[in-house]
Amino acid sequence: MRMTVESDPSYPAHWEADVVLRDGGTARIRPITTEDAGRLVSFYEQVSDESKYYRFFAPYPRLSDRDVHRFTHHDYVDRVGLAATIGEEFIGTVRYDRIGPDGRPASAPADEAEVAFLVQDAHQGRGVASALLEHIGAVARERGIRRFAAEVLPANTKMIKVFTDVGYEQKRSFEDGSVHLTLDLEPTAESLAVQRAREQRAEARSVQRLLAPGSVAVVGVSRSGAGVGAAALRNLRDSGFHGHLYAVNEAVTRDLLDGVRAYRSVEDVGAPVDLAVIAVPADRVPDAVAACGEHGVQGLVVLSAGYGDSGPAGLARQRELLRQVRSYGMRLIGPNAYGVINTAPEVELNASLTPAPMPMRGRTGLFTQSGAIGIALLSALLRRGEGLSSFVSAGNRADVSGNDILQYWYEDEATDVALLYLETLGNPRKFTRLARRTAAVKPVVVAKGGRHTPAGHVVPGTRLSEDTVSALLRQAGVIRVDTVTELVDVGLLLASQPLPAGPRIAILGNSESLGVLTYDACLTQGLRPLPPLDLTTAASPADFRTALAAALASDDCDAVVVTAIPWVSEHALADDLADALREAVAEAPGKPVAVVHVELAELVQALSATRGPAAGAPDSPAAGTPWTPAAPAAATTADPDRIPSYPAAERAVKAVAEAVRYGQWRRALADAGQVPEYDDIDETGAAAQLAGLLADVDGGAVLTLSDLDARELLARYGIRVLSTLPAPSADAAVRAAAVLGYPVALKTTAPHLRHRADLGGVRLDLTSEAELRRSYEELTDALGKPGELQPVVQAMVPRGVDTVVRSVIDPAAGAVLSFGLAGVASELLGDTAHRLVPATDRDAAGLIRSIRAAPLLFGWRGSDPVDTPALEEVLLRLSRLVDDHPEVIGVSLEPVVVAVEGISVLSATVRVAHPPARGDLGPRTLPSY
């Protein structure tokens, strides 16, 4: 029985985490408690004498009672022990003990600790020690420890490598026959890069084990051949799967089910099973999972429903399922999954409910959370001649998610385009990070379904609007589309055509009207179309070929849209036109071509013609004959020379436009920008101020800083907020104006009137005492008593454009920087732009230019352009503040008046709180949901 917060209030439950190891398996890392004595002794007994010697520098065959007590009793501050576990078994341990300058045990403020590891020999090489080091390092930083010291024998090269490869700044020396290592625990760019590279390799490997198993067992195959399990078995068998295949039915009475070797339990299979497909009722799934775990199965696809999709009881069942699966070190697709497909010639896996024939082999990867949408997308891709590299439909997505699949596709040489239909973004910050890296080498196209969380999808809460999510995805290079039709349209173009070098579009075809529609669609999408070339309705395939070859060879265009309507005569067939277009493309490759057709179904088929043998299921084995793995076959393959076609100009142009924007994003990566350094930033002073402000604030409380504290904190980062003086009476207002000097502004600061100039709460350009007194009287007569309005007086600043700069911390996405113009019009229209923190100089420049009202900053209608470089600097300084100090959870600078020269921040609101213990920058961990 594990320790809990209820049984021991000091127990740090937030240190518990599931991690993916180097080989793709999982383990759980948790604090060691007093109840772990037996597990620790058992673990130590399984460690080799050599590993014990490396740990204790001497023969140490067994732990004494005193050792066991010391290694299981911790205060979780100065002495901490963590264990990596699979099920109830320890596979590795790590501990630190805080020490003083003399090397003896100490307490805070001592900031150094000795650290030591021990990993079971059978699990060495799986990355257990590296994962433990990440987590014990995060724990140490949380407890105020800044350095680790370690003594390692020179022969213990594996452990030395664990320390030296972590990326921390370190020192090495050789003392008294051992290597002395000192590690600075402050995260560095190198340590973060190492951590994320390990995360990518581990999570990609865990997906690869699911998609390329050497053996598969289907649990829940009916003897009658009916039901989901039997269907999954047939699809696996008929797809030509090249591994070993087993059927499992607890009541089976014969050796074969549907030609496949049958067993009562997975544990009865006398050979390894890499992947299990579970299709039994939800109440029987736990027994099936236990059998798989005991047999050493690496991963599960759970087709069974009745989990989060069926209400609170099902959701509790789903959480217990995930806990059980991970306790055996397995990964899970589902529950309520549709299945997985891998068309690789050496695998040919169809562990899904998609009947034979297999989808064509292609260069597109497809991930969906919905089985129904997955069916629709597979059908649409098949109809239009597109093949797949892999397909995952994750159902309730309790474990494996789109993030894991992106990790796999990033390094998968068989996948050139990633298509994802997502109903939720469980961790937007991680998703955008992974998507940005993947989009740098291959397109990532996302259709995001509903605005609400579907049943079965349990994700961290987010305050982000859909517009903000879209902006963050675009920042990461993701091609965001609105419908599954657009997902297919854009995917088809990207999978078969090169990226356009720019927005210039040539249009040619045999219909003037269709050419004009295409031209208009280009303008709508922000492209630069050339005048359409009308070949007339009498144009032959040869005319199309000549015109297309000329357009592709021209330096005046970057892409070509071909439009075609049916011929009146019958001499020109669809095959002839398709061949003509292909020949033109072959003569001048390098530019994308899309075809718009009207009622030319034969042309669609001709342009997307497949190569290889006709699609069809392999013959089923004869009755009584056992199924055997297929030999590698020349499966149907999507034509690499295919040209995408669309039944409407708007759809074709939309696909081309998305390719143009993505190409521009890819080219911009060459100059991604930098996070600037500012010499006048007082990071240490800001940290000390925040620590003092939060000293008496409860853990979950939020503190809104006073105007004085907010101005002081922002000033430490070079953001000067114009002072205000309180005016509780007309006489006080006059005295304040005398201090500030005329002209002045009089405004209310009551929460319901703040920043609401439209309600009359602001009076500007008051040049005399008489004007000030008159305005004060009008203000209080119209809006309320001074005590309610909380009036203040502020010096006037040069006129300019009023803007709003904000940063908020979202629970899922992290820090987000926002910009827009001040005023109700911008709020009403949602004209606000967003970037993730930390923002680069390029991000800041793009941020202020991406709102629709941006022309007002750059000389709209003859006005003088304002000082946008100064505005960009404020954005970058605010980004640094919230990035350096996670305690700052919200900042609003409103208004920021941008004049022809310089800016003025007239008001600031700052909210702070104790930061979360862990985040995306913390150690690797799987979401727990």
Secondary structure, 3 states (H helix, E strand, C coil): CCCCCCCCCCCCHHHCEEEECCCCCEEEEEECCHHHHHHHHHHHHCCCHHHHHHHHCCCCCCCCHHHHHHHHCCCCCCEEEEEEEECCEEEEEEEEEEECCCCCECCCCCCEEEEEEEECHHHCCCCHHHHHHHHHHHHHHHCCCCEEEEEECCCCHHHHHHHHCCCCCEEEEEECCEEEEEEECCCCHHHHHHHHHHHHHHHHHHHHHHHCCCEEEEECCCCCCCCHHHHHHHHHHHCCCCCEEEEECCCCCCCEECCEEEECCHHHCCCCCCEEEECCCHHHHHHHHHHHHHHCCCEEEECCCCCHHHCHHHHHHHHHHHHHHHHCCCEEECCCCCEEEECCCCCCEEEECCCCCCCCEEEEEEEECCHHHHHHHHHHHHHCCCCEEEEEECCCCCCCCHHHHHHHHHHCCCCCEEEEEECCCCCHHHHHHHHHHHHCCCCEEEEECCCCCCCCCCCCCCCCCHHHHHHHHHHCCCEEECCHHHHHHHHHHHHHCCCCCCCEEEEEECCHHHHHHHHHHHHHCCCEECCCEECCCCCCHHHHHHHHHHHHHCCCCCEEEEEECCCCCCCCCHHHHHHHHHHHHHHCCCCCEEEEECCCHHHHHHHCCCECCCCCCCCCCCCCCCCCCCCCCCCCECCCCCCCEECCHHHHHHHHHHHHHHHHHHHHHHHCCCCCCCCCCCHHHHHHHHHHHHCCCCCCCCEECCHHHHHHHHHCCCCCECCCEECCCHHHHHHHHHHHCCCEEEEECCCCCCCCHHHCCEEEEECCHHHHHHHHHHHHHHHCCHHHHCEEEEECCCCCEEEEEEEEEECCCEEEEEEEECCHHHHHHCCEEEEECCCCHHHHHHHHHCCCCHHHHCCHHHCCCCCHHHHHHHHHHHHHHHHHCCCEEEEEEEEEEECCCCEEECCEEEEECCCCCCCCCCCCCECCC
